[in-house]
Amino acid sequence: RQMCIRDSNLNDRESFNDNWSFYIQSPEDTTDYAAFGYDDSSWRKLNLPHDWAIEGTFSQDNPSGTGGGALPGGIGWYRKTFSIPTVMKPTDRVFVDLDGAYMNSSVYVNGNLLGTRPYGYASFSYDITDFLNRKGNNVIAVKVDNAEQPNSRWYSGCGIYRNVWLRHTAGVFVPLWGQHIIPQVDAAGNGSVNVQTDIENSTSSPCDVTLESRIFAPDGKEVGKTSSRITIGRDTTVSCGQDFTISSPLLWSTDSPNLYRVETRLTAGGKTTGVYETKTGFRTFAFDAEKGFSLNGERLKIRGVCLHHDAGALGAVVNRRAIERQLEIMKEMGANAIRVSHNPPAPELLELCDSMGLLVMDETFDMWRKKKTEHDYARYFNEWHERDLADLIRRDRNHPSIFMWSIGNEVLEQWSHADADTL
């Protein structure tokens, strides 16, 4: 049940999916399952991602209803014991990144509550550095509360159904989703790339850093390189802009999804503190009232399919091959676009759409303030919608497959008079 961050894994995420313990809480339970010293040896052992609902019994009595698959909800607990490297520097940081947990997930480290995220489709991260034992074991516990149902109009699944990552960084690093890559193509077919990189200095001293970025073509050949030197004050985050000119770049399209790779190396104090890689693609598109939609200057009929996040009998568990198979079937039947329904998708889906050549409409919410089911996201909308929307855009903004953003699916506010809502 031990898991140790690799010393060589600085500024790189490693899977945190293996060797968890799981328990479904009974209604009468009052035990502190988040406590560091709690004995979970009798709990079920499993690897993430995990969906406990698909393992349940179908019943018309389950409050999820037929829209939710007539499968059970409840409250589930996950616990994992891990250790950190003894060579970890005092200024290093450790984060746990969750791609999604449905829903109302509360994360604890060594008994300390880091936060609760209501939206079951949001990706989020916690800095766990200050709660870690530098020597010996640590315990992370995640409570996932999907007891109040119905809260969806389709099958949501239950639990930590997407991947979890552990990220070890130096004290000077690029934060999660901290890089924005903006490729453009002019009328002559020449390309330019603007790379905006956030750099965080979490230490107590100013720091001189060097940011070196290189761009590689789809065949792996380097086609651009630049370097910047900046000074960052203590406990400060700055943004560094870098520009490239790329002669006649290969374009990304649904038939030829050419992907370029941006590699950024961050150096502080003469040592490399992180290497970051992001894929991007050159494409232009336009909507015209007379001609319709065009991609790279050529008219294109959008043949789109709404795709929910589950995989049928596999449940809500993220399975890269299952998603790839779904998209292969979509392409075989003539689809060239995916509308994610009706929530932030798994990162794996967007990565596959990038590489397989499928346009994406990235969607955020199924409802705003006006609820569609008794316990849905409407009750959290006022407090959380700005954060959830901003996180989605920051997470997904570099994908060349995304050509539209949706902020709501059939929201009930649209059928009211404009004065009836203040949004």
C-alpha positions in Angstrom: 0.0 0.0 0.0 3.0 2.2 -0.2 3.5 4.7 -3.0 6.6 7.0 -3.2 7.1 10.1 -5.4 10.1 9.4 -7.6 13.0 11.7 -7.0 13.6 12.1 -10.7 10.0 13.1 -11.4 10.4 16.8 -10.6 7.7 18.9 -12.2 6.1 15.9 -13.8 2.9 14.2 -12.9 2.8 10.5 -12.1 -0.3 8.3 -11.8 -1.7 8.2 -8.3 -4.3 5.6 -9.2 -3.0 2.4 -7.6 -3.5 0.8 -4.2 -6.5 2.7 -2.8 -8.9 1.4 -0.1 -12.7 1.9 -0.6 -15.7 1.7 1.6 -19.4 2.7 1.1 -20.6 4.5 4.2 -23.7 3.3 5.9 -26.4 5.9 6.8 -25.7 5.5 10.5 -21.9 5.7 10.3 -20.3 8.5 12.4 -16.7 7.3 12.2 -14.0 9.7 11.2 -12.8 7.9 8.1 -10.5 10.9 7.2 -8.4 10.4 10.4 -4.7 9.6 9.9 -4.8 6.7 12.3 -8.0 5.1 11.1 -7.6 1.3 10.4 -8.9 0.7 6.8 -7.4 -2.8 6.5 -10.8 -4.3 6.1 -11.8 -2.0 3.3 -11.9 -3.2 -0.3 -8.6 -2.7 -2.2 -8.9 -1.3 -5.7 -7.2 0.9 -8.4 -8.7 4.1 -9.8 -10.6 5.2 -11.8 -13.6 3.6 -10.1 -17.4 3.8 -10.4 -19.2 2.1 -7.6 -22.7 2.7 -9.1 -22.2 0.5 -12.1 -21.3 -2.4 -9.7 -24.7 -2.0 -8.0 -28.1 -3.6 -8.5 -30.5 -2.1 -11.0 -33.8 -1.2 -9.1 -36.8 1.0 -9.7 -36.5 1.9 -6.1 -33.1 3.6 -6.5 -33.7 7.4 -6.2 -31.5 8.1 -9.3 -34.5 7.0 -11.4 -34.3 5.6 -14.9 -32.6 8.7 -16.1 -29.7 7.9 -13.8 -29.6 4.3 -14.8 -31.7 3.1 -11.8 -28.4 2.4 -10.0 -27.5 3.3 -6.4 -25.9 6.4 -5.1 -24.6 6.9 -1.6 -21.4 8.1 0.1 -18.1 6.5 -0.7 -14.7 6.9 0.9 -11.3 6.3 -0.6 -8.0 6.2 1.3 -4.4 5.7 0.3 -1.1 5.6 2.2 2.0 7.1 0.5 5.4 8.5 1.3 7.5 11.3 -0.1 11.2 11.3 -1.0 13.7 12.0 1.8 15.6 14.2 -0.6 12.7 16.5 -1.1 13.9 20.1 -0.6 12.2 22.5 1.9 11.0 24.7 -1.0 9.5 21.9 -3.1 5.8 21.6 -3.5 3.5 18.6 -3.8 0.0 18.7 -5.4 -2.7 16.1 -5.9 -4.7 16.6 -9.2 -8.1 15.1 -9.7 -9.6 14.9 -13.2 -13.1 14.4 -11.8 -15.0 12.8 -8.9 -18.8 12.6 -8.9 -19.8 14.5 -6.8 -19.3 16.7 -3.7 -15.8 15.4 -3.2 -13.9 16.4 0.0 -10.2 15.8 0.1 -8.2 15.2 3.3 -4.5 14.8 3.9 -3.5 13.4 7.3 -6.9 14.4 8.6 -6.8 17.9 7.3 -9.7 19.0 5.0 -8.2 20.7 1.9 -11.6 21.6 0.4 -14.8 20.3 -1.1 -15.7 20.5 -4.9 -19.4 20.1 -5.6 -19.3 19.8 -9.4 -18.8 16.2 -10.3 -17.3 17.0 -13.7 -14.8 19.6 -12.7 -11.0 18.9 -12.7 -9.2 20.4 -9.7 -6.0 20.4 -7.7 -4.9 20.9 -4.1 -1.5 21.9 -2.8 -0.8 19.3 -0.1 2.7 20.4 0.8 2.0 21.9 4.2 0.0 19.0 5.4 2.6 16.3 4.6 4.7 14.3 7.0 8.3 14.6 5.6 9.2 11.4 7.2 7.1 8.3 7.4 3.6 7.7 6.0 1.0 10.0 4.8 -2.7 9.3 4.2 -5.0 10.9 1.7 -8.7 10.4 2.1 -11.5 11.4 -0.4 -15.1 11.5 0.5 -17.5 11.4 -2.5 -21.1 12.3 -1.6 -23.6 11.3 -4.3 -26.4 10.4 -1.8 -28.9 13.1 -2.7 -30.6 12.0 -5.9 -31.7 12.5 -8.5 -29.1 15.1 -9.4 -28.7 14.4 -13.1 -30.8 13.6 -16.2 -28.5 10.8 -17.3 -26.2 8.3 -15.8 -23.5 10.1 -13.9 -21.7 7.3 -12.1 -20.4 7.5 -8.5 -16.9 7.9 -7.2 -13.4 8.9 -8.4 -14.2 7.9 -11.9 -11.4 9.8 -13.6 -7.6 9.7 -13.1 -5.7 11.1 -10.1 -2.2 12.4 -10.3 0.6 13.4 -7.9 2.7 16.3 -9.0 6.1 17.2 -7.4 7.5 20.6 -8.2 10.4 22.8 -7.3 9.6 26.1 -5.5 9.8 27.9 -8.9 7.4 26.2 -11.3 4.7 26.5 -14.0 1.4 26.0 -12.2 -1.3 23.6 -13.5 -2.9 24.8 -16.7 -0.4 27.7 -16.6 0.6 27.8 -20.2 -1.5 29.3 -23.1 -0.4 28.6 -26.6 -2.0 30.7 -29.4 -1.1 29.6 -33.0 -2.2 31.7 -35.9 -2.0 31.5 -39.7 -2.0 34.6 -42.0 -3.5 34.9 -45.5 -0.2 33.9 -47.0 -0.1 30.7 -45.1 2.7 31.6 -42.7 2.3 30.8 -39.0 3.0 32.5 -35.7 2.8 31.2 -32.2 2.5 33.2 -29.0 3.3 31.3 -25.8 2.2 32.8 -22.5 3.7 30.9 -19.6 2.8 31.6 -15.9 5.8 31.1 -13.6 5.2 30.9 -9.8 7.9 31.6 -7.2 6.5 30.1 -4.0 9.8 30.6 -2.2 10.6 33.5 0.2 13.4 34.9 -2.0 13.4 36.6 -5.4 14.7 34.4 -8.2 16.3 34.8 -11.7 14.9 32.3 -14.1 15.4 31.3 -17.7 12.5 30.1 -19.8 13.5 28.3 -23.0 10.8 27.2 -25.4 11.1 25.1 -28.6 8.5 24.0 -31.1 8.6 20.7 -32.9 6.7 19.9 -36.2 4.6 16.7 -36.5 7.6 14.8 -37.8 9.6 15.7 -34.7 11.8 18.3 -36.4 12.6 21.5 -34.4 11.1 24.5 -36.2 11.5 27.3 -33.6 13.4 28.2 -30.4 13.5 31.2 -28.1 14.7 32.0 -24.6 13.7 34.6 -22.0 15.3 35.7 -18.7 13.2 37.3 -16.0 13.3 38.0 -12.3 10.4 36.9 -10.1 9.8 38.3 -6.7 9.1 36.1 -3.7 5.6 34.6 -3.4 4.8 36.0 -6.8 3.4 34.7 -10.1 4.3 36.4 -13.4 3.5 35.7 -17.0 6.2 35.5 -19.7 5.3 35.9 -23.4 7.3 34.4 -26.2 6.7 34.6 -29.9 7.6 32.3 -32.8 7.4 32.5 -36.6 6.7 29.3 -38.4 7.1 29.2 -42.2 4.2 27.4 -44.0 3.0 25.3 -41.1 1.1 22.1 -41.7 -2.5 22.7 -40.8 -4.8 20.8 -38.4 -8.0 19.5 -40.0 -10.5 16.7 -39.6 -8.7 14.8 -42.4 -5.1 15.7 -41.4 -4.9 16.5 -37.7 -1.3 17.7 -37.7 -0.1 18.4 -34.2 2.9 20.5 -33.2 4.6 20.1 -29.8 5.8 23.0 -27.6 8.5 22.1 -25.1 9.3 24.6 -22.4 12.2 24.3 -20.0 12.4 26.3 -16.8 15.8 27.0 -15.2 16.3 28.6 -11.9 19.6 29.0 -10.0 21.4 27.3 -12.8 19.3 24.1 -12.5 16.4 22.9 -14.6 13.3 23.0 -12.3 10.8 21.8 -14.9 10.1 20.7 -18.4 6.6 21.1 -19.8 5.1 19.8 -23.1 1.9 20.9 -24.8 0.5 20.0 -28.1 -1.0 22.6 -30.5 -2.3 22.9 -34.0 -2.6 25.6 -36.7 -6.0 26.1 -38.1 -8.4 28.9 -39.1 -12.1 28.7 -39.0 -15.0 31.1 -39.7 -18.8 31.2 -39.6 -20.6 33.1 -42.4 -24.3 33.8 -42.7 -24.2 33.0 -46.5 -21.4 30.3 -46.7 -21.8 28.6 -43.4 -18.7 27.1 -41.6 -15.2 27.0 -43.1 -12.1 25.3 -41.8 -8.8 26.5 -43.1 -10.6 28.4 -45.8 -12.6 25.5 -47.1 -16.3 25.1 -46.5 -17.1 22.2 -44.2 -20.4 20.7 -43.1 -20.3 20.1 -39.3 -21.6 16.6 -38.8 -21.7 16.5 -35.1 -22.8 13.9 -32.4 -23.7 14.5 -28.8 -21.5 12.2 -26.7 -22.1 11.6 -23.0 -19.3 10.7 -20.7 -20.1 7.1 -19.8 -19.1 4.0 -21.7 -22.3 1.9 -21.5 -21.7 -1.3 -19.5 -18.3 0.0 -18.4 -20.0 2.8 -16.5 -18.5 6.3 -16.0 -14.9 5.0 -15.5 -12.5 6.8 -17.8 -11.0 4.2 -20.2 -8.9 5.7 -22.9 -9.4 2.8 -25.3 -13.1 2.8 -24.7 -13.3 6.5 -25.6 -11.1 5.9 -28.7 -13.4 3.1 -29.8 -16.4 5.4 -29.5 -14.7 8.1 -31.5 -13.6 5.6 -34.2 -17.3 4.5 -34.6 -18.3 8.2 -34.8 -15.8 8.8 -37.6 -16.8 5.6 -39.4 -20.4 6.7 -39.5 -19.4 10.1 -41.0 -19.2 12.4 -37.9 -16.5 15.0 -37.8 -17.5 16.8 -34.6 -18.3 16.0 -31.0 -20.5 18.0 -28.6 -19.7 16.9 -25.1 -22.9 16.4 -23.2 -23.5 18.3 -21.1 -20.5 19.0 -18.9 -16.7 19.2 -18.9 -15.3 16.1 -20.5 -12.4 13.9 -19.5 -9.0 15.2 -20.7 -8.5 12.0 -22.6 -11.4 12.7 -24.9 -10.0 16.0 -26.0 -6.5 14.5 -26.5 -8.0 11.9 -28.7 -10.1 14.4 -30.7 -6.9 16.4 -31.3 -5.1 13.4 -32.6 -8.0 11.8 -34.5 -9.3 14.9 -36.2 -12.7 15.7 -34.6 -14.0 19.2 -33.9 -15.3 19.7 -30.4 -17.9 21.9 -28.8 -16.8 22.0 -25.1 -19.7 22.3 -22.8 -19.9 23.5 -19.2 -23.3 23.1 -17.6 -26.7 21.4 -18.1 -28.4 24.0 -15.9 -27.9 27.4 -14.3 -30.0 28.7 -11.4 -33.2 26.9 -12.5 -33.0 23.2 -11.6 -34.0 20.3 -13.8 -33.8 17.7 -11.1 -34.3 17.9 -7.4 -30.7 17.9 -6.2 -28.7 19.1 -9.3 -26.0 21.7 -9.8 -28.4 24.6 -9.7 -28.0 24.7 -5.9 -24.3 25.3 -6.3 -24.4 27.6 -9.4 -24.3 31.0 -7.7 -21.2 30.1 -5.7 -19.3 27.9 -8.1 -20.2 28.7 -11.8 -17.4 31.3 -12.3 -14.7 29.0 -10.8 -15.9 26.0 -12.7 -16.2 27.8 -16.0 -12.8 29.5 -15.6 -11.1 26.2 -14.7 -12.6 24.5 -17.8 -11.3 27.1 -20.1 -7.9 27.2 -18.6 -7.7 23.4 -18.7 -8.9 23.0 -22.3 -7.8 26.2 -24.1 -4.8 24.7 -25.9 -6.7 22.0 -27.7 -6.9 22.6 -31.5 -10.0 20.4 -31.7 -12.1 22.9 -29.7 -13.8 25.4 -32.0 -16.8 26.3 -29.8 -17.6 26.7 -26.1 -21.0 26.1 -24.6 -22.0 27.7 -21.3 -25.2 25.9 -21.0 -27.5 23.2 -22.4 -31.2 24.0 -22.8 -30.9 26.2 -19.7 -34.4 27.1 -18.4 -33.5 30.8 -18.1 -33.6 31.2 -21.9 -37.4 30.8 -22.0 -38.0 33.6 -19.4 -38.2 37.3 -20.0 -34.8 38.9 -19.9 -35.8 40.8 -16.7 -36.6 37.6 -14.9 -32.9 36.7 -14.3 -29.9 38.7 -13.3 -27.2 36.5 -14.9 
